[in-house]
Amino acid sequence: MGTSTPGESGALVTVRIGVLGVGRIGRMHADIIANETDGAEVAAVFDVNVAAAAEVADSLRVPVMSIDKILESDSVDAVAICSSTDTHVELIARAAAAGKAIFCEKPISLDIAEVDKALSAVREHGVAFMVGFNRRFDPTHAAVQEAVSSGRVGDPHIARISSRDPAPPPVEYIKVSGGIFVDMMIHDFDMARFVVGSPVTEVYATGAVRIDPAIGEAGDLDTAVVTLTHANGCITTIDNSRQAVYGYDQRMEVLGSTGMAVSENPMKNAAVVYSATERQGSVLPYFFLDRYTDSYRGEWQAFVRYAREGGSSPVSGEDGRAPVAIGIAAWESYRLGTPVTLSDG
């Protein structure tokens, strides 16, 4: 997609991105950068799984490089950190010191002190930094946010978010994920702040193991409901389930003083069949990529504009920090059985 020579304004014409981690999510990001994002190209890839790195590199016709080489290279302008969560903070600090623009998958870390350490490095070196909360860029969710922020539904009173996966992840993943509140519901905590347009001041969480006892034995829940109170007085309820047998269920609504905005599920297709006895439509998408591919495209378009033109981060470090704080408070609330007050949500 061209070279990374500066344009007349000094901004990069093409942002050359090194992808750190090419497992399932990193491979998807690399493909979108290479094939669907104007003004960006994959400069190199890295993964601890040498075979996976080689496979992605071969498919995109880019080199495999070590992390050191990617960070040292003058042919790399930015990095996409798509490796395991426990590597994020170190990679953010190293990339910031190297002067690279940074995209980091969520969460920054499972530990608030570590999140703060990463954000301190970003501020110290003054680099562009964006967190991968892709659902902000889903067209239907974004339309709900616009309806609230523009005042079309008046003052927000109640928000509701449902996020239900079609099947649980492997138990081995659950053991290291941070649990349902920090792994799965973290997206919904971000969406609550984004759509309502107000920080969270109180968290009340409840949950259960209703799907697989092995999830409980791993120290997690598979069914959970959280109530958030926002600084502007709005109340958000979020429900999560690790298994909705009918598909990948993602819905949202905001009730305001003068109206309501709703983001419904898209069906796999829009066909409806009528007969003398029934009306039959399609089913929900089953896989998260079927539902959110457009949001990932929008996320990368936003990052490239930000890396090229500067300005405010589309999803800032503070936006990345707050959902982690809310998730930690949700676990505390669940264990105590009482609401937990937040000062940094």
C-alpha positions as CSV (number, residue, x, y, z in Angstrom):
1,M,0.0,0.0,0.0
2,G,2.8,2.4,-0.6
3,T,5.8,3.6,1.4
4,S,5.9,5.4,4.7
5,T,7.4,8.7,3.5
6,P,6.0,11.8,5.1
7,G,3.4,13.8,3.2
8,E,3.5,17.5,2.8
9,S,2.2,18.0,6.4
10,G,4.9,15.6,7.8
11,A,2.3,12.9,8.5
12,L,3.0,9.3,7.4
13,V,1.4,8.3,4.1
14,T,1.4,4.6,5.2
15,V,1.7,3.3,8.7
16,R,3.9,0.3,8.8
17,I,2.8,-2.0,11.7
18,G,4.7,-4.9,13.4
19,V,2.2,-7.4,14.8
20,L,3.4,-9.0,18.0
21,G,1.5,-12.2,18.5
22,V,-0.3,-14.0,15.7
23,G,-2.6,-16.4,17.5
24,R,-6.3,-16.3,16.6
25,I,-6.8,-12.6,17.4
26,G,-3.4,-11.4,16.1
27,R,-3.8,-13.3,12.8
28,M,-7.2,-11.6,12.3
29,H,-5.7,-8.2,13.0
30,A,-2.8,-8.8,10.7
31,D,-5.1,-9.8,7.9
32,I,-7.3,-6.8,8.3
33,I,-4.3,-4.5,8.4
34,A,-2.8,-6.0,5.3
35,N,-5.9,-6.4,3.2
36,E,-8.6,-4.1,4.4
37,T,-7.0,-1.0,5.9
38,D,-6.1,1.9,3.7
39,G,-2.9,3.7,4.7
40,A,-1.5,0.7,6.6
41,E,0.6,-2.3,5.9
42,V,2.0,-5.2,8.0
43,A,5.8,-4.7,8.2
44,A,6.7,-7.8,10.1
45,V,5.2,-10.4,12.5
46,F,6.4,-12.1,15.7
47,D,5.1,-15.0,17.7
48,V,6.6,-17.3,20.3
49,N,5.0,-20.1,18.2
50,V,7.5,-20.1,15.4
51,A,5.3,-22.2,13.0
52,A,2.4,-19.8,13.5
53,A,4.5,-16.8,12.8
54,A,6.0,-18.4,9.7
55,E,2.5,-19.3,8.4
56,V,1.1,-15.8,8.8
57,A,4.3,-14.2,7.4
58,D,4.1,-16.5,4.4
59,S,0.4,-15.7,3.7
60,L,1.0,-12.0,3.9
61,R,4.5,-12.1,2.3
62,V,6.2,-10.2,5.2
63,P,9.2,-11.2,7.3
64,V,9.2,-12.8,10.7
65,M,11.3,-10.7,13.0
66,S,12.2,-10.8,16.7
67,I,10.6,-8.3,19.1
68,D,14.0,-6.5,19.4
69,K,14.4,-6.2,15.6
70,I,10.8,-4.9,15.2
71,L,11.3,-2.3,17.9
72,E,14.7,-1.3,16.5
73,S,13.6,-1.1,12.8
74,D,13.2,2.2,11.1
75,S,10.8,0.4,8.8
76,V,8.3,-0.1,11.5
77,D,6.2,2.9,12.7
78,A,3.7,1.1,15.0
79,V,3.1,-2.1,16.8
80,A,0.0,-4.1,17.4
81,I,0.3,-6.0,20.7
82,C,-1.8,-9.1,20.3
83,S,0.1,-11.5,22.5
84,S,-1.1,-13.0,25.8
85,T,-2.2,-10.5,28.5
86,D,0.7,-11.2,30.8
87,T,3.1,-9.8,28.2
88,H,1.3,-6.5,27.5
89,V,2.8,-4.2,30.0
90,E,6.4,-5.1,29.2
91,L,5.8,-4.8,25.5
92,I,4.0,-1.4,25.9
93,A,7.0,-0.1,27.9
94,R,9.5,-1.3,25.4
95,A,7.5,0.0,22.4
96,A,7.0,3.3,24.0
97,A,10.7,3.7,24.7
98,A,11.4,2.8,21.0
99,G,9.0,5.6,19.9
100,K,6.5,3.4,18.3
101,A,2.8,4.1,18.1
102,I,1.0,1.4,20.0
103,F,-2.2,-0.6,19.5
104,C,-2.8,-3.0,22.4
105,E,-5.5,-5.6,22.7
106,K,-7.7,-5.6,25.8
107,P,-7.0,-5.8,28.7
108,I,-3.8,-3.9,29.2
109,S,-3.3,-6.0,32.3
110,L,-5.3,-7.8,34.9
111,D,-3.6,-5.7,37.6
112,I,-4.3,-2.0,38.1
113,A,-0.7,-1.3,39.3
114,E,0.6,-2.9,36.1
115,V,-1.9,-0.9,34.0
116,D,-0.6,2.3,35.6
117,K,3.0,1.3,34.9
118,A,2.2,0.8,31.2
119,L,0.4,4.1,30.9
120,S,3.2,5.9,32.7
121,A,5.6,4.7,30.0
122,V,3.2,5.9,27.3
123,R,3.0,9.3,28.9
124,E,6.8,9.5,29.5
125,H,7.6,8.9,25.9
126,G,4.7,10.7,24.3
127,V,3.7,8.0,21.9
128,A,0.3,7.3,20.3
129,F,-1.6,4.6,22.3
130,M,-4.9,3.0,21.6
131,V,-6.7,0.0,23.4
132,G,-8.5,-2.6,21.3
133,F,-12.1,-2.2,22.5
134,N,-13.5,-2.9,19.0
135,R,-17.2,-2.8,19.9
136,R,-17.1,1.0,20.0
137,F,-16.7,0.8,16.2
138,D,-19.6,-1.5,15.6
139,P,-22.0,0.6,13.4
140,T,-25.2,-0.2,15.4
141,H,-23.6,0.2,18.8
142,A,-22.0,3.5,17.6
143,A,-25.4,4.7,16.5
144,V,-26.8,4.2,20.0
145,Q,-23.9,6.1,21.4
146,E,-24.5,8.9,18.9
147,A,-28.2,9.1,19.9
148,V,-27.2,9.5,23.5
149,S,-24.3,11.9,23.0
150,S,-26.3,14.1,20.6
151,G,-29.2,14.4,23.1
152,R,-31.7,12.7,20.8
153,V,-33.0,10.4,23.6
154,G,-32.6,13.1,26.3
155,D,-30.9,12.3,29.6
156,P,-30.0,8.6,29.9
157,H,-31.9,6.9,32.7
158,I,-31.4,3.2,32.1
159,A,-29.0,1.2,29.9
160,R,-29.1,-2.6,29.3
161,I,-26.4,-4.7,27.7
162,S,-26.7,-8.4,27.0
163,S,-23.5,-10.3,25.9
164,R,-23.9,-14.1,25.6
165,D,-21.4,-16.4,23.9
166,P,-22.6,-19.5,22.0
167,A,-20.2,-21.8,23.9
168,P,-17.7,-21.5,26.8
169,P,-14.0,-21.2,26.1
170,P,-11.7,-24.0,27.2
171,V,-11.3,-24.4,30.9
172,E,-7.5,-24.0,30.5
173,Y,-8.1,-20.6,29.1
174,I,-10.6,-19.6,31.8
175,K,-7.9,-20.5,34.5
176,V,-5.6,-17.7,33.2
177,S,-8.3,-15.3,31.8
178,G,-9.0,-13.2,35.0
179,G,-12.5,-14.6,35.1
180,I,-15.8,-13.5,33.5
181,F,-15.8,-10.0,34.9
182,V,-12.3,-9.1,33.6
183,D,-12.2,-11.3,30.5
184,M,-15.7,-11.3,29.0
185,M,-17.7,-8.5,30.6
186,I,-14.8,-6.0,30.3
187,H,-16.1,-5.2,26.8
188,D,-19.5,-4.4,28.3
189,F,-18.0,-2.2,31.0
190,D,-16.3,-0.3,28.2
191,M,-19.5,0.0,26.2
192,A,-21.4,1.2,29.3
193,R,-19.0,4.1,29.8
194,F,-18.9,4.8,26.1
195,V,-22.6,4.7,25.4
196,V,-23.9,6.4,28.6
197,G,-21.0,8.9,28.4
198,S,-20.4,8.9,32.1
199,P,-17.9,7.2,34.5
200,V,-19.0,4.4,36.8
201,T,-19.2,5.2,40.5
202,E,-20.7,2.0,41.9
203,V,-20.7,-1.7,41.0
204,Y,-22.9,-4.5,42.3
205,A,-22.3,-8.0,40.9
206,T,-23.9,-11.4,41.3
207,G,-23.2,-14.6,39.4
208,A,-23.4,-18.4,39.4
209,V,-22.2,-21.6,37.7
210,R,-25.1,-22.8,35.6
211,I,-23.4,-24.3,32.6
212,D,-20.3,-26.3,33.4
213,P,-19.1,-27.2,37.0
214,A,-15.5,-27.3,35.7
215,I,-15.8,-23.5,35.2
216,G,-16.6,-23.2,38.9
217,E,-13.8,-25.5,39.8
218,A,-11.5,-23.2,37.9
219,G,-12.6,-20.4,40.2
220,D,-14.8,-18.6,37.7
221,L,-18.5,-18.1,36.9
222,D,-20.3,-18.8,33.7
223,T,-23.5,-16.7,34.3
224,A,-23.4,-13.1,35.7
225,V,-25.3,-9.9,36.1
226,V,-23.8,-6.6,37.1
227,T,-25.5,-3.3,38.0
228,L,-23.5,-0.1,37.4
229,T,-24.3,3.3,38.7
230,H,-22.9,6.2,36.6
231,A,-21.8,9.6,37.8
232,N,-24.7,11.2,35.8
233,G,-27.3,9.0,37.6
234,C,-27.9,6.5,34.8
235,I,-28.2,2.8,35.9
236,T,-26.8,0.1,33.6
237,T,-27.5,-3.6,33.9
238,I,-25.3,-6.1,32.1
239,D,-25.9,-9.8,31.8
240,N,-23.4,-12.3,30.5
241,S,-23.7,-16.0,29.8
242,R,-20.9,-18.3,28.6
243,Q,-23.5,-20.4,26.6
244,A,-26.5,-19.2,24.6
245,V,-27.3,-22.2,22.5
246,Y,-29.1,-20.1,19.9
247,G,-26.0,-18.1,18.9
248,Y,-23.8,-15.1,19.6
249,D,-26.2,-12.7,21.3
250,Q,-25.2,-9.0,21.5
251,R,-27.8,-6.4,22.4
252,M,-27.9,-3.0,23.9
253,E,-30.5,-0.3,24.7
254,V,-30.5,3.1,26.4
255,L,-33.7,4.6,27.7
256,G,-33.6,8.4,28.1
257,S,-36.0,11.1,29.2
258,T,-37.2,11.7,25.6
259,G,-36.7,8.4,23.8
260,M,-34.9,5.1,23.5
261,A,-32.0,3.8,21.3
262,V,-31.6,0.1,20.7
263,S,-28.9,-2.0,19.0
264,E,-30.4,-5.3,18.0
265,N,-28.7,-8.5,16.8
266,P,-28.1,-8.8,13.1
267,M,-29.3,-12.1,11.7
268,K,-27.1,-14.4,9.6
269,N,-29.2,-13.3,6.7
270,A,-32.3,-11.1,6.2
271,A,-34.5,-13.7,4.5
272,V,-38.0,-14.5,6.0
273,V,-40.0,-17.5,4.9
274,Y,-43.8,-17.4,5.3
275,S,-46.2,-20.4,5.1
276,A,-49.8,-20.9,6.1
277,T,-48.8,-21.9,9.6
278,E,-45.6,-20.1,10.4
279,R,-43.1,-17.3,9.8
280,Q,-39.5,-18.4,9.8
281,G,-36.4,-16.3,9.8
282,S,-32.6,-16.8,10.1
283,V,-30.6,-17.5,13.2
284,L,-27.9,-15.4,14.9
285,P,-24.3,-15.5,13.9
286,Y,-22.4,-18.1,15.9
287,F,-18.9,-16.7,15.9
288,F,-17.7,-13.3,17.2
289,L,-16.0,-12.5,13.9
290,D,-19.3,-13.0,12.0
291,R,-20.8,-10.4,14.3
292,Y,-18.0,-7.9,14.7
293,T,-15.8,-7.9,11.6
294,D,-17.0,-4.4,10.6
295,S,-16.0,-3.2,14.1
296,Y,-12.5,-4.5,13.7
297,R,-12.2,-2.8,10.3
298,G,-13.4,0.4,11.8
299,E,-11.0,0.1,14.8
300,W,-8.0,-0.2,12.5
301,Q,-9.1,2.7,10.3
302,A,-9.4,4.8,13.5
303,F,-5.9,3.7,14.7
304,V,-4.3,4.5,11.4
305,R,-5.9,8.0,11.3
306,Y,-4.7,8.6,14.8
307,A,-1.2,7.4,14.2
308,R,-0.9,9.5,11.0
309,E,-2.7,12.7,12.2
310,G,-2.3,12.7,16.0
311,G,-5.0,14.2,18.2
312,S,-7.0,12.3,20.9
313,S,-6.8,8.6,21.1
314,P,-9.9,6.9,19.8
315,V,-9.7,4.6,22.9
316,S,-7.3,6.1,25.4
317,G,-5.2,4.6,28.1
318,E,-7.7,5.8,30.6
319,D,-10.5,4.1,28.6
320,G,-8.4,0.9,28.9
321,R,-7.8,1.3,32.6
322,A,-11.4,2.0,33.7
323,P,-13.0,-1.3,32.6
324,V,-10.2,-3.2,34.4
325,A,-11.0,-1.3,37.6
326,I,-14.7,-2.0,37.2
327,G,-14.0,-5.7,36.6
328,I,-11.9,-5.9,39.8
329,A,-14.6,-4.1,41.7
330,A,-17.2,-6.5,40.3
331,W,-15.2,-9.5,41.7
332,E,-15.0,-7.7,45.0
333,S,-18.7,-7.0,45.0
334,Y,-19.5,-10.6,44.1
335,R,-17.4,-12.0,46.9
336,L,-18.7,-9.5,49.5
337,G,-22.3,-9.6,48.3
338,T,-22.5,-5.8,48.5
339,P,-22.1,-2.8,46.2
340,V,-18.6,-1.4,45.8
341,T,-17.9,2.3,45.3
342,L,-15.4,3.3,42.6
343,S,-13.4,6.5,42.3
344,D,-11.7,5.6,39.0
345,G,-14.4,3.9,36.9
